[in-house]
């Protein structure tokens, strides 16, 4: 059990730090904060998706990109991405930042996600070792299959991942 709540880095629209706030309060108030999303792809250009654990404080049981997280106060975002990838999925890989954008979305549990999102891509060709507190399942899917499934079953995916898929397509990243 955690004794202290994670502190998130609050930012402005240019990703300049403007303060810190507890994770839950940040999401209750919908304050803009720094975050990252990781997409691991394999040599077949398939993307590893994770199914969020049902016990997550929001979006539990939904499919999403390989890993998400927030850098800690004073932590370099590149260090944070590999830390979180290891914590959630049990592996690390070389990551390259490919995209940045902001979004705001109402979530379940009366929470609002308002993130300045840094998107990283890396290659990985093995099986992950899932942390059951973070992810309950994983699967590899082609980008076109992801697009098709989101169109048919959008309610099974996280809000941010649906935005991310559109941005990836527009930027021709995959």
Backbone as CSV, one residue per row, in Angstrom:
resi,resn,N_x,N_y,N_z,CA_x,CA_y,CA_z,C_x,C_y,C_z
1,UNK,0.839,-1.191,0.000,0.000,0.000,0.000,0.877,1.246,0.000
2,UNK,0.521,2.194,-0.873,1.277,3.441,-0.954,0.943,4.326,0.233
3,UNK,1.970,4.907,0.827,1.759,5.828,1.936,1.636,7.265,1.458
4,UNK,2.245,7.559,0.311,2.156,8.914,-0.232,1.648,8.843,-1.664
5,UNK,0.891,9.849,-2.045,0.339,9.902,-3.382,1.380,10.444,-4.356
6,UNK,1.385,9.897,-5.572,2.259,10.417,-6.614,1.924,11.874,-6.890
7,UNK,2.963,12.658,-7.124,2.803,14.062,-7.493,3.009,14.173,-9.006
8,UNK,2.075,14.831,-9.687,2.186,15.014,-11.127,2.732,16.398,-11.439
9,UNK,3.417,16.490,-12.557,4.009,17.745,-13.002,2.961,18.506,-13.816
10,UNK,2.551,19.645,-13.299,1.598,20.499,-14.002,2.363,21.328,-15.024
11,UNK,1.761,21.504,-16.205,2.431,22.227,-17.284,1.454,23.193,-17.952
12,UNK,2.030,24.122,-18.741,1.199,24.982,-19.573,1.107,24.360,-20.968
13,UNK,0.494,25.069,-21.909,0.285,24.520,-23.249,1.586,24.320,-24.026
14,UNK,2.714,24.831,-23.505,4.026,24.630,-24.136,4.860,23.586,-23.407
15,UNK,4.260,22.873,-22.467,4.918,21.853,-21.656,5.946,22.443,-20.693
16,UNK,5.769,23.702,-20.319,6.615,24.344,-19.318,6.024,24.051,-17.946
17,UNK,6.865,23.592,-17.031,6.397,23.246,-15.691,5.862,24.471,-14.966
18,UNK,4.691,24.307,-14.348,4.079,25.411,-13.605,3.749,25.014,-12.162
19,UNK,4.015,23.773,-11.784,3.737,23.337,-10.422,3.594,21.838,-10.331
20,UNK,3.184,21.374,-9.166,2.912,19.957,-8.935,1.598,19.828,-8.172
21,UNK,0.979,18.659,-8.301,-0.281,18.396,-7.611,-0.430,16.887,-7.471
22,UNK,-1.100,16.451,-6.441,-1.364,15.033,-6.250,-2.121,14.452,-7.433
23,UNK,-1.853,13.191,-7.734,-2.425,12.524,-8.898,-3.955,12.551,-8.901
24,UNK,-4.570,12.188,-7.805,-6.027,12.139,-7.763,-6.634,13.525,-7.922
25,UNK,-6.106,14.519,-7.201,-6.629,15.884,-7.301,-6.471,16.430,-8.722
26,UNK,-5.327,16.135,-9.352,-5.084,16.580,-10.724,-6.178,16.066,-11.650
27,UNK,-6.543,14.791,-11.470,-7.559,14.187,-12.335,-8.978,14.595,-11.927
28,UNK,-9.190,14.901,-10.680,-10.511,15.395,-10.258,-10.765,16.794,-10.813
29,UNK,-9.718,17.621,-10.842,-9.849,19.003,-11.308,-9.593,19.163,-12.805
30,UNK,-9.067,18.124,-13.452,-8.790,18.197,-14.883,-7.690,19.169,-15.239
31,UNK,-6.638,19.217,-14.412,-5.530,20.151,-14.622,-4.535,19.556,-15.636
32,UNK,-4.047,20.411,-16.532,-3.080,19.977,-17.545,-1.787,19.522,-16.877
33,UNK,-1.337,18.317,-17.238,-0.120,17.751,-16.648,0.648,16.953,-17.699
34,UNK,1.910,16.692,-17.399,2.812,15.972,-18.311,2.582,14.471,-18.184
35,UNK,2.520,13.815,-19.335,2.327,12.371,-19.363,3.017,11.808,-20.602
36,UNK,3.076,10.483,-20.665,3.641,9.840,-21.846,2.875,8.569,-22.163
37,UNK,2.897,8.217,-23.438,2.351,6.957,-23.919,3.425,6.269,-24.739
38,UNK,3.530,4.965,-24.549,4.537,4.163,-25.236,3.837,3.161,-26.147
39,UNK,4.368,3.038,-27.345,3.892,2.030,-28.287,5.078,1.141,-28.633
40,UNK,4.979,-0.128,-28.250,5.992,-1.108,-28.645,5.466,-1.834,-29.875
41,UNK,6.303,-1.925,-30.880,5.941,-2.674,-32.081,6.969,-3.772,-32.284
42,UNK,6.565,-4.811,-32.988,7.509,-5.900,-33.256,8.028,-5.795,-34.684
43,UNK,8.865,-6.745,-35.080,9.472,-6.706,-36.415,8.446,-6.914,-37.522
44,UNK,7.239,-7.386,-37.185,6.155,-7.522,-38.164,5.334,-6.230,-38.250
45,UNK,5.751,-5.207,-37.513,5.065,-3.909,-37.433,3.700,-4.013,-36.746
46,UNK,3.558,-5.023,-35.887,2.362,-5.136,-35.060,2.592,-4.373,-33.767
47,UNK,1.516,-3.843,-33.217,1.588,-3.050,-31.999,1.142,-3.897,-30.815
48,UNK,1.906,-3.804,-29.714,1.526,-4.504,-28.493,0.520,-3.639,-27.734
49,UNK,-0.677,-4.174,-27.553,-1.694,-3.514,-26.748,-1.743,-4.161,-25.376
50,UNK,-2.113,-3.382,-24.387,-2.357,-3.944,-23.063,-3.808,-3.708,-22.681
51,UNK,-4.338,-4.647,-21.929,-5.666,-4.477,-21.344,-5.452,-4.032,-19.911
52,UNK,-5.933,-2.838,-19.589,-5.727,-2.278,-18.255,-6.403,-3.150,-17.201
53,UNK,-5.723,-3.315,-16.086,-6.276,-4.097,-14.988,-7.599,-3.503,-14.529
54,UNK,-8.524,-4.349,-14.137,-9.830,-3.890,-13.667,-9.726,-3.020,-12.420
55,UNK,-8.639,-3.172,-11.681,-8.464,-2.427,-10.425,-7.884,-1.032,-10.621
56,UNK,-7.575,-0.628,-11.863,-7.047,0.718,-12.107,-8.080,1.755,-11.688
57,UNK,-7.627,2.928,-11.255,-8.554,3.934,-10.738,-9.398,4.590,-11.825
58,UNK,-9.040,4.408,-13.082,-9.920,4.781,-14.195,-9.601,3.906,-15.398
59,UNK,-10.570,3.772,-16.255,-10.429,3.052,-17.528,-10.022,1.588,-17.367
60,UNK,-10.361,0.987,-16.243,-10.040,-0.419,-16.008,-10.726,-1.327,-17.012
61,UNK,-10.009,-2.364,-17.456,-10.557,-3.350,-18.376,-10.580,-2.928,-19.832
62,UNK,-10.058,-1.735,-20.137,-10.047,-1.258,-21.525,-8.698,-1.533,-22.178
63,UNK,-8.727,-1.747,-23.485,-7.502,-1.928,-24.269,-6.888,-0.567,-24.557
64,UNK,-5.557,-0.528,-24.581,-4.847,0.722,-24.824,-3.468,0.416,-25.385
65,UNK,-2.675,1.466,-25.576,-1.308,1.289,-26.058,-0.483,0.518,-25.022
66,UNK,0.743,0.188,-25.378,1.581,-0.703,-24.580,1.742,-0.250,-23.136
67,UNK,1.919,1.037,-22.920,2.199,1.537,-21.571,1.949,3.036,-21.529
68,UNK,1.513,3.520,-20.372,1.309,4.954,-20.142,1.872,5.313,-18.776
69,UNK,2.104,6.590,-18.573,2.549,7.002,-17.255,2.830,8.484,-17.173
70,UNK,3.355,8.852,-16.025,3.699,10.242,-15.729,5.129,10.258,-15.191
71,UNK,5.961,11.183,-15.670,7.287,11.301,-15.058,7.148,11.822,-13.631
72,UNK,8.051,11.398,-12.775,8.078,11.906,-11.400,8.724,13.288,-11.390
73,UNK,8.454,14.033,-10.357,9.051,15.353,-10.198,10.576,15.201,-10.230
74,UNK,11.239,15.942,-11.108,12.695,15.888,-11.235,13.215,14.742,-12.082
75,UNK,12.336,13.913,-12.618,12.753,12.740,-13.406,12.718,13.072,-14.895
76,UNK,13.792,12.764,-15.591,13.844,12.933,-17.035,12.787,12.034,-17.680
77,UNK,12.097,12.542,-18.679,11.008,11.778,-19.279,11.496,10.494,-19.944
78,UNK,12.721,10.483,-20.474,13.260,9.259,-21.085,13.525,8.193,-20.019
79,UNK,13.970,8.617,-18.859,14.156,7.687,-17.731,12.788,7.166,-17.281
80,UNK,11.815,8.064,-17.210,10.469,7.701,-16.759,9.822,6.672,-17.681
81,UNK,10.007,6.823,-18.984,9.368,5.884,-19.913,9.878,4.472,-19.704
82,UNK,11.181,4.310,-19.577,11.716,2.960,-19.382,11.406,2.418,-17.991
83,UNK,11.365,3.291,-16.991,10.964,2.846,-15.648,9.556,2.277,-15.694
84,UNK,8.648,3.038,-16.296,7.244,2.638,-16.317,7.019,1.403,-17.183
85,UNK,7.710,1.314,-18.299,7.595,0.139,-19.163,7.994,-1.128,-18.398
86,UNK,9.052,-1.024,-17.609,9.468,-2.158,-16.778,8.454,-2.477,-15.693
87,UNK,7.900,-1.432,-15.063,6.926,-1.644,-13.985,5.633,-2.280,-14.493
88,UNK,5.160,-1.854,-15.648,3.885,-2.345,-16.169,4.013,-3.631,-16.960
89,UNK,5.007,-3.673,-17.858,5.065,-4.746,-18.841,6.284,-5.659,-18.688
90,UNK,7.185,-5.332,-17.766,8.308,-6.211,-17.463,9.415,-6.246,-18.491
91,UNK,9.544,-5.192,-19.302,10.656,-5.144,-20.252,11.043,-3.696,-20.513
92,UNK,12.165,-3.532,-21.172,12.631,-2.234,-21.613,13.087,-2.337,-23.052
93,UNK,13.129,-1.215,-23.751,13.642,-1.177,-25.116,14.013,0.266,-25.440
94,UNK,14.754,0.443,-26.510,15.108,1.785,-26.950,13.841,2.483,-27.419
95,UNK,13.598,3.685,-26.913,12.395,4.434,-27.264,12.761,5.754,-27.932
96,UNK,11.971,6.121,-28.917,12.162,7.377,-29.635,10.861,8.169,-29.553
97,UNK,10.972,9.458,-29.202,9.782,10.296,-29.162,9.375,10.656,-30.588
98,UNK,8.082,10.445,-30.904,7.607,10.658,-32.269,6.513,11.711,-32.379
99,UNK,5.932,12.118,-31.247,4.758,12.973,-31.316,4.496,13.595,-29.953
100,UNK,3.897,14.788,-29.962,3.416,15.441,-28.743,2.070,16.083,-29.064
101,UNK,1.131,16.005,-28.127,-0.144,16.693,-28.279,-0.837,16.790,-26.925
102,UNK,-1.831,17.646,-26.848,-2.627,17.753,-25.633,-4.043,17.280,-25.931
103,UNK,-4.679,16.764,-24.897,-6.083,16.388,-25.015,-6.730,16.486,-23.643
104,UNK,-8.054,16.568,-23.671,-8.823,16.616,-22.434,-10.036,15.714,-22.626
105,UNK,-10.299,14.855,-21.644,-11.409,13.910,-21.761,-12.002,13.598,-20.399
106,UNK,-13.323,13.536,-20.352,-14.024,13.079,-19.148,-13.902,11.559,-19.097
107,UNK,-13.535,11.042,-17.934,-13.383,9.605,-17.751,-14.432,9.095,-16.775
108,UNK,-14.341,7.819,-16.454,-15.222,7.258,-15.442,-14.804,7.777,-14.061
109,UNK,-15.576,7.481,-13.057,-15.287,7.877,-11.670,-15.186,9.391,-11.476
110,UNK,-15.879,10.169,-12.333,-15.890,11.630,-12.247,-14.492,12.243,-12.328
111,UNK,-13.639,11.643,-13.144,-12.281,12.134,-13.341,-12.148,12.717,-14.744
112,UNK,-11.193,13.629,-14.892,-10.894,14.230,-16.191,-9.406,14.074,-16.462
113,UNK,-9.105,13.556,-17.642,-7.724,13.430,-18.076,-7.423,14.640,-18.947
114,UNK,-6.415,15.419,-18.574,-5.996,16.597,-19.346,-4.482,16.547,-19.407
115,UNK,-3.980,16.025,-20.522,-2.556,15.724,-20.585,-1.853,16.424,-21.739
116,UNK,-0.615,16.810,-21.463,0.344,17.143,-22.504,1.097,15.841,-22.714
117,UNK,0.776,15.145,-23.806,1.232,13.777,-24.000,2.439,13.695,-24.919
118,UNK,3.480,13.046,-24.424,4.667,12.716,-25.205,4.508,11.264,-25.647
119,UNK,4.618,11.007,-26.940,4.417,9.661,-27.472,5.760,9.085,-27.919
120,UNK,6.042,7.885,-27.432,7.295,7.193,-27.720,7.012,5.865,-28.412
121,UNK,7.899,5.490,-29.337,7.786,4.214,-30.039,9.100,3.465,-29.879
122,UNK,8.986,2.154,-29.694,10.157,1.297,-29.610,9.857,-0.057,-30.209
123,UNK,10.898,-0.845,-30.444,10.706,-2.185,-30.992,11.027,-3.232,-29.935
124,UNK,10.162,-4.244,-29.893,10.317,-5.338,-28.936,9.706,-6.580,-29.564
125,UNK,10.395,-7.715,-29.496,9.942,-8.912,-30.186,9.715,-10.107,-29.274
126,UNK,9.589,-9.874,-27.987,9.379,-10.979,-27.061,8.045,-10.813,-26.347
127,UNK,7.776,-11.719,-25.429,6.553,-11.650,-24.637,6.810,-10.755,-23.417
128,UNK,5.837,-9.936,-23.055,5.997,-9.125,-21.838,5.763,-9.984,-20.589
129,UNK,6.153,-9.451,-19.443,5.850,-10.063,-18.147,4.946,-9.062,-17.433
130,UNK,3.648,-9.272,-17.555,2.668,-8.296,-17.081,2.648,-8.172,-15.567
131,UNK,2.559,-6.939,-15.091,2.298,-6.662,-13.690,0.777,-6.694,-13.548
132,UNK,0.197,-7.664,-12.835,-1.258,-7.802,-12.781,-1.976,-6.616,-12.138
133,UNK,-1.265,-5.767,-11.416,-1.880,-4.554,-10.868,-2.045,-3.476,-11.947
134,UNK,-1.353,-3.643,-13.053,-1.378,-2.660,-14.136,-2.096,-3.169,-15.383
135,UNK,-1.799,-4.391,-15.791,-2.325,-4.942,-17.044,-2.801,-6.367,-16.830
136,UNK,-3.983,-6.668,-17.362,-4.533,-8.013,-17.202,-4.304,-8.894,-18.420
137,UNK,-3.922,-8.294,-19.542,-3.721,-9.070,-20.760,-2.950,-8.209,-21.758
138,UNK,-2.502,-8.834,-22.833,-1.861,-8.114,-23.927,-2.159,-8.858,-25.215
139,UNK,-1.970,-8.158,-26.332,-2.064,-8.797,-27.647,-1.319,-7.948,-28.661
140,UNK,-0.883,-8.591,-29.736,-0.256,-7.902,-30.855,-1.311,-7.710,-31.934
141,UNK,-1.387,-6.510,-32.500,-2.328,-6.235,-33.585,-1.680,-5.317,-34.616
142,UNK,-2.065,-5.516,-35.870,-1.617,-4.592,-36.910,-2.357,-3.263,-36.737
143,UNK,-1.771,-2.211,-37.256,-2.398,-0.896,-37.139,-3.771,-0.888,-37.813
144,UNK,-3.875,-1.504,-38.990,-5.169,-1.513,-39.695,-6.216,-2.309,-38.918
145,UNK,-5.818,-3.399,-38.273,-6.767,-4.167,-37.456,-7.213,-3.362,-36.230
146,UNK,-6.294,-2.589,-35.662,-6.649,-1.728,-34.526,-7.687,-0.699,-34.978
147,UNK,-7.423,-0.043,-36.097,-8.377,0.948,-36.620,-9.756,0.330,-36.829
148,UNK,-9.798,-0.838,-37.455,-11.076,-1.511,-37.714,-11.788,-1.885,-36.433
149,UNK,-11.038,-2.405,-35.462,-11.665,-2.824,-34.213,-12.174,-1.627,-33.408
150,UNK,-11.435,-0.535,-33.432,-11.908,0.681,-32.746,-13.211,1.158,-33.378
151,UNK,-13.301,1.074,-34.695,-14.533,1.509,-35.372,-15.716,0.634,-34.954
152,UNK,-15.495,-0.666,-34.795,-16.574,-1.592,-34.423,-16.818,-1.649,-32.921
153,UNK,-15.758,-1.546,-32.136,-15.828,-1.761,-30.685,-15.135,-0.648,-29.911
154,UNK,-15.420,0.596,-30.260,-14.739,1.741,-29.655,-14.831,1.805,-28.144
155,UNK,-15.905,1.272,-27.585,-16.081,1.320,-26.131,-15.144,0.379,-25.386
156,UNK,-14.385,-0.437,-26.111,-13.434,-1.359,-25.477,-12.024,-0.773,-25.393
157,UNK,-11.866,0.487,-25.855,-10.553,1.131,-25.892,-10.562,2.419,-25.065
158,UNK,-9.382,2.774,-24.546,-9.275,4.018,-23.780,-9.448,5.215,-24.712
159,UNK,-9.947,6.290,-24.125,-10.184,7.510,-24.876,-8.898,8.005,-25.527
160,UNK,-7.798,8.054,-24.747,-6.556,8.602,-25.285,-5.984,7.738,-26.403
161,UNK,-6.194,6.420,-26.332,-5.662,5.557,-27.379,-6.389,5.807,-28.700
162,UNK,-7.677,6.045,-28.642,-8.434,6.341,-29.865,-7.925,7.638,-30.497
163,UNK,-7.614,8.633,-29.689,-7.030,9.880,-30.204,-5.646,9.600,-30.790
164,UNK,-4.870,8.824,-30.062,-3.507,8.498,-30.477,-3.495,7.791,-31.833
165,UNK,-4.401,6.863,-32.038,-4.479,6.145,-33.312,-4.736,7.125,-34.460
166,UNK,-5.641,8.075,-34.260,-5.912,9.074,-35.303,-4.692,9.939,-35.581
167,UNK,-3.982,10.344,-34.520,-2.780,11.182,-34.694,-1.677,10.409,-35.416
168,UNK,-1.521,9.127,-35.056,-0.500,8.283,-35.698,-0.784,8.166,-37.200
169,UNK,-2.047,7.949,-37.538,-2.418,7.822,-38.939,-2.145,9.135,-39.677
170,UNK,-2.558,10.249,-39.088,-2.366,11.557,-39.725,-0.882,11.851,-39.939
171,UNK,-0.042,11.474,-38.978,1.403,11.716,-39.077,2.133,10.622,-39.870
172,UNK,1.391,9.573,-40.259,1.963,8.449,-41.014,3.138,7.793,-40.278
173,UNK,2.956,7.564,-38.977,4.019,6.996,-38.144,4.162,5.486,-38.363
174,UNK,3.059,4.802,-38.653,3.127,3.355,-38.925,2.692,3.054,-40.337
